[in-house]
Amino acid sequence: MPEPLRYQNPILQNLLASNYVIGTLRGPARRRFEALMQHNDALEGKVRQWENKMQPMHRATESIPPKKSTWKKIINRINTRTSNPLIIALQKQLRWYKYATSMAFTVAFMVGVIAWSPWLSNPLSESIHYVAILNNSNETPTMVVTLNKEGRMLTVDMLVKPNIESDKELQLWAVSRGNGGTKSLGPITLKKHAEKSLTKPQWGLIEEAEYLMVSVENPGGSSSPTGRVISKGICVKVEGWKSETG
């Protein structure tokens, strides 16, 4: 059976290949991609390109051997179910380590996507201070938000145009890492590439944001999200990083 035509789209191929190499494509989606690769030379070629791009980063990362006590604690965590406060504290530390590791992979993925993705309208032509790759409920990247402190410029590149009602609009939100509060960054258009200037208070929201997310709202916006959230992504600070070719 021939594969769906959408898998012949170079943009989708690049996104799937990058997620596969970084390790964020998991479960059934990863197995499905591996099956597609067996019959699609272009997909396999994209994967090899991303492996070559990520390999220098892998080689530059120094291996740190774990302490013997670390392995013992991990074994205790796996084999023991207890109310012991020390083990409970260890479980919390391990959960944080898992989160921190995930964050590291996310940052690496963002750097790779921005540096080598042809679908950004003007990738890294200026200094970027923050970036967020917003995914939909299927964990598919749909938007890339970049922010430049000079002029407090926010740029949105729409990778996948969302289907929303004609009488609705999209609104961008910043979710605070401190108290989890959600504040509006204003409406965004459905254009493939759009730019807008933020106010000083809005830039402050970016500096304190853990996530950015987009919801569907009535025209005129809302003070808090009332409609469905269609995309969400971690906001990462990459201040001072510039294109070598821009």
C-alpha positions, 0 to 999 in steps of 0.5 A: 500500500502506498504511503500517504502523500503527506509523508512526501512533504520535505518539511514534514520529513525534516520535522519527523527526522529531527524528532526521531534523531533527538529521541522525542519521537516515541512509542507507536509514532516512532515505530511507524516512522521506522516502518516508513523509512524502510520504503522511503529513501528520502526519509532515511536520507533526512535521518542521516543528515540529522545524525551528522548534524547532531554528532559533533554535539554528542562528541563534545559532551564529556561523559561523567561516570556515576558514583557507585552510591548513585546506582545503589540508590537507583536500585533501591528506588526500583525495588523498594516501595516504602514510606521512608522519608529518605527514599521519598526524597530520593524519588523526588530528586530522580524525578527532577533529574528526569525533568532536567534531562528532558529539558536538555534534549529540548534545548538541543532540539530547538538549537538544531531546528532553528539552525538547520530548518529551511522553513523559518522565514529568516532564520537567525538573521538577528540575535535571538534571546528566547525561543519556543517550539509549540506542539499540538496535542499530537506532539507535532510542532506547529509554530516556532516563536522567537523573541529578540530583546532589541525592540522587544520583537516577537516573531511567529512562524506557522509550520502547520496552519490550525483549523479554527472557526471563522469567527475566532482568533488565536491568542498567545499566552505566557505561563509563569514558572513561578506561580503558574499564572497565565498572562496574555501576550495578545492575539496572533494571526494565521499568517505563515510569518508574523512579527509584533512588538511587545510592551515592556510588561509583556517582555517581563512575562517572557523573562518569567515564562516556563511555557508559551501556549496558544488558545482559540478565543473570541475576537477582542481577546480574553484576560484568561484562556477560555477556549481550547488550547491548540499548542504549547511549548517550553520557552528557552533562553538562548540570549546572545546566540547569533547566526554565523551566516546572517 
